[in-house]
Amino acid sequence: MAEKDNTGVLFKVTDKQSDKHPDMTGKCMVDGKKMEIAVWHNTSKDGKTKYCSLKFSEPFVKQTENNTTATSDEIPF
């Protein structure tokens, strides 16, 4: 998905558990760099205008035990 430059995809979040969680998430590619997208649906303070707020971030990479810098010998407890 989102393999063409300056394109992306969004999916509705079906298990949103908090207003702070995004309404939609997805992936895109911008200038050859893979990014993640989060979207929140909002309404202006006067209640007249609906809009979307977007956040772009680098893809989440889960660190494994092998990627950590400290070894078990270096932990002081």
N, C-alpha and C positions, 0 to 999 in steps of 0.2 A: 504494500500500500504506500501511496505517496512517494513513488519512485521517480516521478517526473519533477524537474525543478520548478519551484514556485507553485506547487499544488499540494493539496492535503485532503484528509478525510476527517469527519466528525461523527461521533456516535452518541446517542442519548444515554445518559447514566440512568439505569433503571433501579438501582438500589441506593439512591442518595439518602444519607443518614443525618445530614446537617445542612443548614443554609450555607455554611462555609464551603461545602463540597460543591464542585462544579456540576452544572446541569448537563454538560456535554464534554467529552474528551476525544482526542484524536491525535493524529500524527501528520506532519507535513515535511516538506523539504524546501528550504529557503537558501538560495545561492549555493546549492550543493551540500548543505548541512542539514542532517536530520534533526527535527525538533518535535517536541510534544506540545499540544495545545489544550488548554482548559478554557471553558466558556461558561459564564454565568448570565442568566437572563435577569434583567433589572428593570425597574420603573423609576423614573425621575422623582425627585422629592415632591413635586407638585402633583404627581400621579397622572400626568398627561402624556408622557412620552415613554415608550418602551425601548430598551436598547440592550445590547450584549456587551459584556466586558470580557476581554480576552487576555490570556497570559500564555506566553511562549516560553518554553524552558528546554534545556538540554535533556536528552533522554536519561531516565533514572537508571543507574547502574548499581546493582546490589553487590556490595563487597562481600567476598567470601573470606574464609579464614586465611586462605593463602595470599590474599591481596593486602592484608593488614600489615602495618609496619612493625608492630610490636610482636615479639615472640613470647611464648609462655615463660621463658627464662627471664624476660625483662619485666614481667608483671610483679609488683612488689608485695603481693599477698598470696 
